[in-house]
Amino acid sequence: MGNELSMLWKYQLADMEADRFEREMRGNPSRLKLLKDRDFLLEQQNAVRKIESDLAAMAERVAALTADAAKAEESLRDLQETLEETEPESLDIARKSLDYCQKLMHAIGRMEQELQKIRKDSDIRAKQQHEVRVRAARVKVEFDKLKVVYDNEFKEHSAYLESLRRQVAQTAKDVPAELIDKYKLIKMHRIPPIAILTEDRCGGCNMNLPAVVMRSIRMGAESVECENCGRIVLVKNPNEA
């Protein structure tokens, strides 16, 4: 059993080294900068699409307002011509015609104000769109250059990580399958899964082991399970054996 535990410890060392290097790869500065630039470019693409959608909506509104204003102006001209050419049948009809003229003029005025505002907003959005495209283009150039560097780094690091994983797999061959399964089950909740006994404490969670567990150690147990964290606790440090 002692040799199996020593090999399991060796397996953990290889496994933890592979995990450490994989974390280091994920934390690679070039990778993090690429992810940041990628997210920025996606944000700019979304911003451009939003601006394009807003500009399209503004253009539709301008077309609709222009058409409505043209109809209102035509109605106003027709009414004015009618009033100039034909005398109203009564004062009440004349007042109603003048009121309608006023309503048409007010409506045309409101539409012209809205058109002015939309055109102003449209100019602002078009300027924003240009600025977004310029920023995105600048970052895209940096992104493409950095990606070339990172791709080379990733290829090299991936090869090394693969060699570490092969070493882990090779080490696993010397450990009973049930111990590997137990190790992996503990690893889902505790890292590292194996700890060394330190005086009467678990080297993983630093909690004192119960008296009954310590009794089994004194009786010759080579490993125990920590009741607090669930780790496998080795009585002797394999590195010192």
N, C-alpha and C positions, 0 to 999 in steps of 0.2 A: 504493500500500500504506500509505503514511503516513497518509492521510486515513482509511482503513479502520481502522487501529489507533487513531487518535484517536477515531473514533466508537465503537469497541469499549470504549475507556476511559470514554467518556461513558456508554455502556450500563452498565458496571460501577458507575459512581457512582450512577446511578439505581437499579440493582438492589440495591446495598448499602444505600442509603437506605431502600428499601422493606422490605428484610429487617430493618434496624435498627428501623424503626417497628413492624414486626410483632412483634419480640422485646419491644419496649417494651409493646405491647398485652398480650402474654402475661404480662409482669411487672407489669401494672397492680395497685396495692395493693388496689383494690376487688375485682378478679378473684381475687387470691390469698386474700383474706379470705373471699370467697364459697366458694371451693374448700375452704378449711379448715373453714368452717361446714358445708358440704355433707357432707364426710367425717365430721365430728362427728355430724351428724344421722343419717347412715347407720349409724354405730357404735351410736348410741343405739337406733335401730330394731332392729338386730341384737340388742342387749342385751335389749330388751323382749321380742323373740321368744324368746330363750333363756330368760328368766325365765318367760314364759308356758308354755313347754314344760316347764320344771322344775316349775312349779306344777301343771300338768296331770298330770305323772308322779307327783308327791306325792299329788295327790287320788286317783289310781287306786290307789296303794299304801295310802292310808288306807282306801279302800273295801274293798280286799282284806283288809287286816289286821283291820278292824272285823268283816267277815264271818267270818274265821277265828277271831277271838277269841270271837265270839258262839257259834259252833259248839263251840269248846273249853269255854266256860262251860256250855253246854247239856249237853255230854257229862259234864262234871264234876258238875253237879247230878243228872243221871240216875244216875251211878255212886254218888254220895253217898246218894241216896234208896234205891238198891238195897241198899247196905250197911246202911242204917238199918232197912230193912224186912225184909231177908232175911239170915239168918245164913249166912256162907260155909260151903261144904261141907267145907273143910279150911283148915288154917293157911297152907298154901302159896298157896291161892287168895286168902286174905285179904291176904297179903303182896303178891301180884301186883296186887291191886286197889288197895292203898294206894300201891304204887309208881306205878301208872298215874295215880292221883290227883295224886301229887307231880309227875309229868311234865306233866300237864295244867296244874297251877298254875304251874309254872315257865314253860311255854310261854305261858300267858296273861300272866304277868309280863313276859316278854321282849317280847311284842307290845305291851303297854301302854307299856313304855319306848320302843320304836321309834315308837309313835304320838305320844308326847310330844315326842320329838326331831323328828319330821317336822312336827308342828304348830309347833314353835319355829322350825325352818328355814323353814317356809312363811311365818310372820309376818315373818321377816327378809327373805325374797325379795320379799314383797309391799311391804315398806317400801322396798326397793331399787328396785322397779318404779316406785313413786310418785316417788322422788327422780329417777330417770332421766327420767320423763315431764315433771317440772317443769323440769329442766335443758334438755331438748330443746325444750320450749315456749318457754322464754326465748330460746334461740338462734334458734329459728324466727322469732320476732318480729324479731330483729336481721337475720336472713337476708333476710326479705321486704323490709324497709326498704332494705337495702343493694342488693338486686337491682334495685330501681326506679332507684336512682342509677346503678348499673353499666350497666343496659340503655340508659340515655340516653347514657352515655359510649361504650359499645360501638357504638351506632348512629352517633355522630359520628366516632369513630375509624375505623370500618369504611369510612365514606364517604371519609375522607382516604386510607386505605390503598388503596382502589380507585383513587383518582386517581393515587397513586404507581405502582401496577401498570400503569395505562394509559400513564403516562409511560414506563415501562420498555418496554412493547410498542411504543410509538411510536418510541422510540430504536432498537429492534431492527430497524426497517425500513431503517435506513441502514447496517446491518452485514450483510455476506455471511452466508448461512445456515450455511456451513461453520465460520465463526468463532464464531458463536453456539453451535453444537453443541459445538465444542471448548471453549469457555468453560464451558458447562454440565457437560461431562464432567470438567473440572478441578475445578469447584466441588464436585463430589461428594466430593472428597478434600481440597481446599485452599481456604480462604477468607481473603482474596479470591483469585480465580484469576489476576489480573494484578498484577504488581509493577513497580516502577521500578528501573532499574539505579542502584546507588549505588557510585560508584568502580568496583570490579571485583566487587561483591557483588550477589547477588539481594536486592532490597528486601523480599522475602517471608520467606525463611528466613535471610537474612543470611550465607549461605555464599558463599565465593569461587567465581566461575565458572572452569571449566577454561581452560587456555591456548588450546585449539583454539576454544572459544566466544568468547573475547576477541579472537582473531584475526579471526573472522568479523565481529565488531562493528567492528573497525578497518578492515575492508574495506567497510564501509558497511551492514551489516545493521541494520534498524530495530527488530527484535525477535529474541529468542532464547528457547529453553526452558531452564529451570533443570534441570540433570540431577539435582539433589538433591531438589527438591520438586515438580517438574513444572509450575510456574507459567510463564505467558507473561511474559517480562521485556522491558519496553519500554526501549529505549536512551535515549530522550528523554522527559521528563515532559510530557505533552500540556498540562498546566495552565500550563506555562511557555513553550509554543510561541507 
